[in-house]
């Protein structure tokens, strides 16, 4: 992983580069920031730069034996710790992080911008919660007490240390405070305040901010081929989260379908066309449950966005150009008198779908309530 591969974050890159050039290598860094800002990629790029034997002023060489191993995440002095599930269904064996190392490498090499839920889905966790278990602490201590195989530094990268079992965290306190020589802990966290205070106090925190809009736009145009106007809208909605940007691209067609259904529903509600309401209730009832839930979630959120759009608050408004066209006409119907009740009705309908209530009844009842609510004057 190179610094040049990371989207934006030039100030953070320069800060890390300067620290290496100045010979200042903290034994424990807490790299913290929101989802989708490139924390994990930054930590790996920093680790690769530390271990590179022919580093340049601004990046690793990419050619030395160390860099070639980092390219595949197989360097023997690079160790990973991350949340895992307790055991696989097909085995009664309790798992360690190393048991899922092939999956972990595959996940990162595919795209280092991923989140906790995506990782659990990838390893087939289903409803299990991922943790860094207490037993992992002994394995960490064992690895770090060994001599480095070939690099100057041994790197222990802990992804989401807030998921660390308290017993594991307590056992690692001494190691983090006084690690063996040339050992570097890199703790990559989205919720650093959930890490026990004694570990927080033993690290140097580095905050990674949301990715700036120009860098997001450049990545979107170069990688996804979006037009500049599309990029402006998507980047604004993503709000510095590259993972969110990718999700917006992936869900573009689904979102357009939801908007089309929403427009049709609102028109018949505004006209109080009961016959048409019943027809649309039949249409929604024929959709699968997941599509019904997706529509209701979208509609509730779009109602909120129309309220902000009506108030002319673009800095907190996240709708695309297609949605904005309809909002020009629809937003006057969403006001202080009905916005809370409107969103509550969509939320309630979604809960009813979850509870397997008859969808035809849910959507017809919802349409009748909306017809009354959108007639409320401001």
N, C-alpha and C positions, 0 to 999 in steps of 0.2 A: 504494500500500500504506500503510495507516494503522497506527499503533501499536495502536489498538483492535482491529484485525483479528487480532492475534497472540494465540495462546492462552497465557494465564498470563504468566509472565516479568515481573511488575510491577516487581521490583527492577531488572532490567536496563533496562527502559524508562525508569524514573526516573533511572537513572544517565546514560543517553544524553541525556535531556532536560535534566538539570542541566548537563551539559558544554556544550551549545549555549547555554543561558541565561547561563552564566558566560563565554562566549566562548572556551572551551577546545576547539579542534577539532584533534585529533592528525592529522598528515598521513598516518599509516598505522595502521589498526587491524587486529588479528588477532582475528576473532570466531570463537571455537573452542567446540566442544561435540559431543556425540554426535549420531547420526542422529535426525531426527524431533523436535528440540526447538525449531525455528523460527529457526535462525540466518540463513538466506537471507531470510526474511520480515523479520526484525529489521533486517538490513543495508539492505534496500530502503526500509523505513519510515524509517530514520534518514537515508538519502540524500534521500528526499522531503521530510523535515522541514527538512534543511539548505537545500534549494533553494526551499522554499515562501516566497512573498512576503507572506503574511498568516498566519503560523503562530500558533496559540494556545499556552496554557501547557502543554498536554499532547498536542497532535497537530497535524498539517498541516490546512490549511483545507479542502482538497478542491475548491476552487472557482477558485483562481487559475490562470492559463495553465500554470504549472509543474506544479501538481498534476494538471491535466487530462491533461497529457502523460505524467506518471508513471503515471496510471491505466492507460494502454495500453503503458507501458514504452517510449515513443518519445521521451523527452526527449533533445535533441541533446547534452546535457552528461552524460548517464548512459551509461557504456560497460561492457560485460560481457565477461569472459573466462572460459572454461569448457572442460573437456575435450571434445575432438572426435575423430573418427576421421580417418585420413589422407586418404582420398578416397572418393568414392561409386563404387559398382560401375559405374554407367553413364557414368563420366567418369574420365579420367586426371588431371584437375586436382586439385592439392593444395588442401585446404580451409583457410580461415581461420574464426575464430569468427563473423565477420560473415556468412559464407555460410549459417550455420545460425541466424541471429538470428530469423527468423520462427518456427522450431520452438521456440527457447528461450523467446521471449515467450509462445507458446501454452502451453508446459509450465507456466510460472510462473503465468499467469493462470488456468489450470485448477485448480491446487493447488500452492502454493509449498512444501508439505511432500513432497518427493520425494527419492530417493537416486540415487547414481551409476549403479547398474544399471538403474533405471527410465528414467533419461535416455538411456542407451545403447540400450535397447530402443526408446525413442520415436524415435530417429533411425536405427533399423535397423542398428545396429553389428554385430549377430550375434555372431561370435566375436572381433571386433576390440576392442582395448583403447583406451580413450579417454585422450588426453594433451593437455596444453597444449604445443604444439610450439615449437621454438626460433624458427621464423620468425615466431611471434606477437609476440615481443618488439619487433621493428622497428615493427610496426603499433601497439603500445601507445605506444611512444616518440613516434611520429609524431602520434598523436591528442592526447597530453598536451602536446605542444609548441605546439599550436594554441591560440588564444585561446578562452575560453569563449564560447559562442554567445549565451546569454541569462541563465544563472544566475550566482549569485555564486561557486559552486564547480563544478569539474569532478570527477566521481566515476568512479573506475575500480574496479569490483567484480569481484574474482577469486574464482570459486567453485571450491573444492577446489584450492588452490595446491600441495598435496602431489603433485598429478598433473602439475606443471610440469616440463618437461624441464630438466635441469641447465644446459644452455647458455642457455635462456631465462631461468632464474632469475638466473644470473650477469650477464647483460646488463642486467637490471632493477635490480641492486643500487644503482647510482648514482641512478637515477630515484626509487627508493623512499626512499633516504636524503635526497636533496635534490630533491624534486619542484618543478615550477613553482609559482608562487604560487597559492593557493586551489585546490590539487589535493588530493584525498583518495583514498587507497587503502583499500579495504575488502576484506580477505582472509577469506573464509568457509571454515573448515576443520573437518574431522572428525578429522584426524590431524596436529595442528600440529607434533608432534615429528619428522615426516617431511619438513618443510620445511627447507631448508638453514639452518644456524644463523645465517649472516650476514643473512638476511632476517628471521628471528625477532627478532634483536637490534635491528632497525630499526623494529619495530612495537610498538604498545601492545596487549597481549593483554587481551581481554575474554572471560571464560568464561561460556558460556550453559549453565546446569544443566538436568537433566531437568525437564519440566513438572510442577508440583505436582499432586497428586491431585485437589484440588477443582476446579482449572481444567480438567483433563482430563474430569472427570465432567460438569461444566457443558457443555462442548463436545459431549460424547457425547449427553447428554440433549436438548440444544437442536437439534443437527444431525441426529442419527441416530434420535432418538425412543425410545431404550432406556429401560426401566424402571430405577428407582434400584438395585434389586438386581443387575440385569444390568450396570449401569454400574460398580458396586463391583468386581465380578469382573473385567470387561474392563480397567478402569483398573489394577488390581493387576497383571495379567498384562503389560500394555503397559509398565509401569514407567517412566513419564515420556516415552515415545516416541509421539508422535501418529501417526506413520506406521505404527507397529506396531499401534496401536489401529484404524486404518482397515483394515489387513490382517486383523485378528481378526474384524472385522465382515464383511468380504468372504468370509472362509473359514469362516464359522460352520457352514453346511450341510455342507461337506466334512469339517469336524472332527467333526461329529455322526455322519456316516456311518462315519468311521474308528473312532470310539469303539464304535459298534455292532458293527463287524466284530471289533474287539479283544476285546470282552466275549464274543462267541460263540466265538472262538478259544481264549480262556483257559479257558472253561468245559469245552470238550471236552478240552483238555490236562490240566486238573485231574482230570477223570474218567478220563483215559487211554483215551478212546473212539477207538480206531484207525479204525474205520469212519467216524466223524464227521470225524476228522482228514483222511481222504482226500477226503471230500465237500467240506470247506472248502478243501482244496488245489485241487480242481477249480474252486471258486468264484473263488479268487484268480487262478488261471491264466486265467480268462476275462476278467479286467480288463485294461485297457491298461497298458503298461509304466509310464507316468507315474503312474497311480493306484496301481500296486503300490509304486512307490518312495515315493509320498506316504504310503501306509499304513505302510510299514516305518519311515520317518523319524518319523512320529507315534508309532508304538508304542514305538520305542526311547526317545524323549523322555518318553513317559508312564510307562514303567518307572522312569526316573530320578525323575520327580515323585512316584511312589508311595513310593519309598524315603524322600524328604524328608517326605512326608505321614506316613509311619509314625513318623518321628522327632519329629513334632509341631513342625516348624519353619516356621510360616506365612509368616515374613518372606522366605523363599527358595523358597516353594512357589507354583507358578503353574498351578493347575488351576481350571476353572470349576465351577459348581454341579453340572452334569450329570455331569462326571467325578468330582467329589467323592463323589457317591452311590455309584458303583461302587467307588471307592477305600476307602470304609469297610469293604468286605468283602475287597477284593483286596490292599490294602497289606500285611497280615500275611504274604503269600506272597513279598514282596520284602524281602530282608534282607541283612545283611553277607556271608552265605555265597554269595549267588547274583546280586546286583545287577550286578556287573561282567560276569559270564558272560552274563547275560540280555541286557544292552545290546549286548554284543559279538556275540551271535548275530543280533540284528536288523540291526546294522551290516554284518555279513558277508553276510547275505541281500540287503541293498540293493546291495552291491558286485557280488554274483553276478547280480542283475537287470541292472545296468549292463553286465555282460559277456555278456549274452544267454544265460545258462544257462537250461535248461528251468524255467519258473516252477512247474510242478506238482511237480517234484522239490524245488525250493527250499523251497516252503511246507510240503510234507509232512515233509521233513527238519527244518525249523525247528520244526514242531509237536511232533515226537518229542523233540527236544532240550529244548524248553520244558517238556514233561511231566515230564522228569527233574529239571530245574533247580528248578521251583516246589515240588517235594517236599522240597527240602533244608530242614532245620530250622535255626533261628537258633542 
